[in-house]
Amino acid sequence: MSDVLLEVENLVVKFPVFGGILLRRVGEVEAVKGVSFQLHRGETLGLVGESGCGKTTVGRAIVNILRAMSYRVEIAGRVLYHPSTPLGAGSPSGVVDLLALTRNQMRPYRADLQMVFQDPYSSLNPRKTVDQIVGEPLRIHTKMSRAERADRVRWLLEKVGLSARHMNRYPHEFSGGQRQRIGLARALATNPKIVIADEPVSALDVSIQAQVINLMQDLQEEFGLSYIFVAHDLSVVRHISNRIAVMSWGEIVEIGPAEEIYQRPQHPYSKTLLAAAPRPDPAFNRRRRSSHS
């Protein structure tokens, strides 16, 4: 069996622009311009670039939620998912193009592809308890009884470093790091194969960032997850990624092993992105200043 789990082929995403009194279409924004890459089983692919380069749009296109967010969005290309086992009665076990699926056709695959969103303060429903938030994917995608779902939620919370005592609390009662752990528990509820993490630590303090990244690595090892880790900080991506894809203006300008990209970047934008990352080495900063003097 091939170890390729996901293939993105020539992905193009365009958002229409409307103007005037009658809100007629006056143009378009091409957010993603022919992006292609592969994700292997058990791999973490870091997708890095500055804000607005299209990396979040790529993640949302993969899980096929862009049309629900903007029904006039134009999407071309293919997102080929390679499920290892049939996904239920009547569902195909071969390669499937996720972009070609309708909302109902996509439902059997949503259990396999989950997303952790950037802002832990807006990604959780403030009117629902942790039990309801984490248990909702189980209610939709499984036939578990209420008691079985409750047991699964308790188990998931413990896996992400929270307590079963937190089940009946609401999101406002938690810190940002704890909320992101709840988001991870929700994403893991259906035993996904792929988790797309959209800048999951950018809104957290540095000390909490390390805790969440270490937790994600532990969960990956335990459950055999494949990650697409979206971020703008190359130093964060380096420690969790096997490979790194650098995006600029809707295109992937460089892709390769993480250490190779970090130590020997080839594209000028990759070099600029790396130079912008702060380094905790005063000697390095002095050498860099002296080389420019």
Secondary structure, 3 states (H helix, E strand, C coil): CCCEEEEEEEEEEEEEEEECCCCEEEEEEEEEEEEEEEEECCCEEEEECCCCCCHHHHHHHHCCCHHHHCCCCEEEEEEEECCCCCCCCCCCCCCEEHHHCCHHHHHHHHCCEEEECCCCCCCCCCCCCHHHHHHHHHHHHCCCCHHHHHHHHHHHHHHCCCCHHHCCCCHHHCCHHHHHHHHHHHHHCCCCCEEEEECCCCCCCHHHHHHHHHHHHHHHHHHCCEEEEEECCHHHHHHHCCEEEEEECCEEEEEEEHHHHHHCCCCHHHHHHHHHCCCCCHHHHHHHHHHHC
